[in-house]
Amino acid sequence: NLDNQKELKCLYLQQNLLSAIKNLEPVIQLHTLNVSNNYITKIENLVPSMHTLQISKNRLKSSDALDGLLGAPNISVIDLSHNSLEDPCIVDVLEKLPELSVLNLMGNPVIKKIKNYRKGPDCSFIQFEIPG
């Protein structure tokens, strides 16, 4: 229960057999959330104040699974490594995050489908092209 943790800034819940992100409403000042190594299939219920999300080694597969990122408009660091993301449309979701500056997609099939992934000094999403 996080009801009395209103000033909590960092929450580490990795390796806890979680299947969903929930009950974060009380921690309105949350800056960093680590839910790596769980069974999460969809990003949801994020706190708008969040800047860093570590969600590697979960069960994320499609762009729909990332829609919940839009609930944290100030997010700047996202670790999505070693999921099962294969839909190049994830770029459409990630483009809508104006503060995003660090993104880790390593270990996801989608990186083979995004032209110019990690090429050049500027890895902004505007430069990503999806071959079609």
BASEGU-688599 format. One record per residue (C-alpha): x, y, z. Coordinates in steps of 0.05 Angstrom, whole numbers, plus 5000, padded with zeros to 4 digits. Each point is the difference from the previous one (the first is absolute). Example, Ala and Ser with C-alpha at 12.3 -4.5 7.8 and 13.67 -1.06 7.14 Angstrom:
2
+------+------+------+
!    X !    Y !    Z !
+------+------+------+
! 5246 ! 4910 ! 5156 !
! 5027 ! 5069 ! 4987 !
+------+------+------+
END
This chain:
132
+------+------+------+
!    X !    Y !    Z !
+------+------+------+
! 5000 ! 5000 ! 5000 !
! 5030 ! 5066 ! 4977 !
! 4947 ! 5046 ! 5030 !
! 5049 ! 5031 ! 5050 !
! 5058 ! 5006 ! 4951 !
! 4979 ! 5065 ! 4966 !
! 5072 ! 5025 ! 4995 !
! 5030 ! 4936 ! 4973 !
! 5046 ! 5015 ! 4942 !
! 5027 ! 4931 ! 4980 !
! 4966 ! 4932 ! 5002 !
! 5036 ! 4936 ! 4984 !
! 4955 ! 4940 ! 4987 !
! 5043 ! 4958 ! 4954 !
! 4995 ! 4924 ! 5005 !
! 4933 ! 4999 ! 5036 !
! 4957 ! 4958 ! 4953 !
! 4957 ! 5061 ! 4984 !
! 4951 ! 4994 ! 4943 !
! 4977 ! 5073 ! 5000 !
! 5020 ! 5070 ! 5022 !
! 4947 ! 5025 ! 5049 !
! 4985 ! 5037 ! 5065 !
! 5051 ! 5056 ! 4987 !
! 4949 ! 5055 ! 5009 !
! 5024 ! 5021 ! 5070 !
! 5073 ! 5010 ! 4978 !
! 4988 ! 5064 ! 4960 !
! 5074 ! 5021 ! 5004 !
! 5027 ! 4934 ! 4974 !
! 5060 ! 5013 ! 4955 !
! 5028 ! 4929 ! 4987 !
! 4965 ! 4933 ! 4994 !
! 5037 ! 4934 ! 4989 !
! 4954 ! 4942 ! 4983 !
! 5051 ! 4959 ! 4961 !
! 4999 ! 4924 ! 5000 !
! 4925 ! 4992 ! 5010 !
! 4941 ! 4976 ! 4958 !
! 4971 ! 5067 ! 4979 !
! 4965 ! 4999 ! 4932 !
! 4976 ! 5072 ! 4998 !
! 5026 ! 5067 ! 5026 !
! 4945 ! 5035 ! 5037 !
! 4983 ! 5042 ! 5062 !
! 5065 ! 5040 ! 4998 !
! 5007 ! 5063 ! 5042 !
! 5005 ! 5064 ! 4959 !
! 5061 ! 5023 ! 5040 !
! 5041 ! 4939 ! 4978 !
! 5066 ! 5011 ! 4964 !
! 5031 ! 4931 ! 4999 !
! 4968 ! 4932 ! 4985 !
! 5040 ! 4936 ! 5001 !
! 4955 ! 4945 ! 4972 !
! 5050 ! 4953 ! 4968 !
! 4989 ! 4925 ! 4998 !
! 4925 ! 5000 ! 5002 !
! 4948 ! 4977 ! 4950 !
! 4987 ! 5062 ! 4958 !
! 4985 ! 4983 ! 4927 !
! 4962 ! 5055 ! 4962 !
! 4994 ! 5074 ! 4993 !
! 4933 ! 4996 ! 5039 !
! 5040 ! 4974 ! 5059 !
! 5037 ! 5066 ! 5002 !
! 4941 ! 5048 ! 4997 !
! 5002 ! 5010 ! 5075 !
! 5066 ! 5037 ! 4992 !
! 4959 ! 5060 ! 4978 !
! 4974 ! 5006 ! 5071 !
! 5071 ! 5023 ! 5020 !
! 5013 ! 5058 ! 4953 !
! 5065 ! 5019 ! 5035 !
! 5032 ! 4932 ! 4993 !
! 5071 ! 5007 ! 4974 !
! 5032 ! 4931 ! 5011 !
! 4968 ! 4934 ! 4980 !
! 5032 ! 4931 ! 5002 !
! 4958 ! 4953 ! 4958 !
! 5057 ! 4951 ! 4987 !
! 4989 ! 4925 ! 4995 !
! 4925 ! 5000 ! 4990 !
! 4966 ! 4971 ! 4938 !
! 4986 ! 5066 ! 4965 !
! 4995 ! 4988 ! 4925 !
! 4950 ! 5052 ! 4975 !
! 5036 ! 5059 ! 4967 !
! 4939 ! 5042 ! 5018 !
! 5030 ! 5008 ! 5069 !
! 5036 ! 5060 ! 4969 !
! 4932 ! 5034 ! 4993 !
! 4990 ! 4996 ! 5076 !
! 5072 ! 5019 ! 5017 !
! 4997 ! 5061 ! 4955 !
! 4946 ! 5029 ! 5044 !
! 5047 ! 5004 ! 5060 !
! 5032 ! 5069 ! 4993 !
! 5050 ! 4991 ! 5057 !
! 5025 ! 4931 ! 4980 !
! 5076 ! 5002 ! 4995 !
! 5023 ! 4929 ! 5018 !
! 4968 ! 4938 ! 4972 !
! 5025 ! 4928 ! 5003 !
! 4968 ! 4951 ! 4952 !
! 5056 ! 4948 ! 5000 !
! 4977 ! 4928 ! 4995 !
! 4934 ! 5016 ! 4965 !
! 4985 ! 4975 ! 4929 !
! 4975 ! 5070 ! 4982 !
! 5070 ! 5029 ! 4995 !
! 5010 ! 4961 ! 4935 !
! 4938 ! 5034 ! 4971 !
! 5018 ! 5072 ! 5016 !
! 5045 ! 5029 ! 4946 !
! 5060 ! 5039 ! 5027 !
! 4989 ! 4975 ! 5071 !
! 5059 ! 5025 ! 5041 !
! 5035 ! 5030 ! 4940 !
! 5035 ! 5067 ! 5007 !
! 5009 ! 5045 ! 5059 !
! 4927 ! 5023 ! 5006 !
! 4951 ! 4943 ! 5013 !
! 4937 ! 5041 ! 4998 !
! 4938 ! 4965 ! 4976 !
! 4991 ! 5049 ! 4943 !
! 5058 ! 4965 ! 4967 !
! 4970 ! 4931 ! 5007 !
! 4970 ! 4973 ! 4936 !
! 4959 ! 4937 ! 4996 !
! 5012 ! 4964 ! 4935 !
! 4936 ! 4983 ! 4966 !
+------+------+------+
END
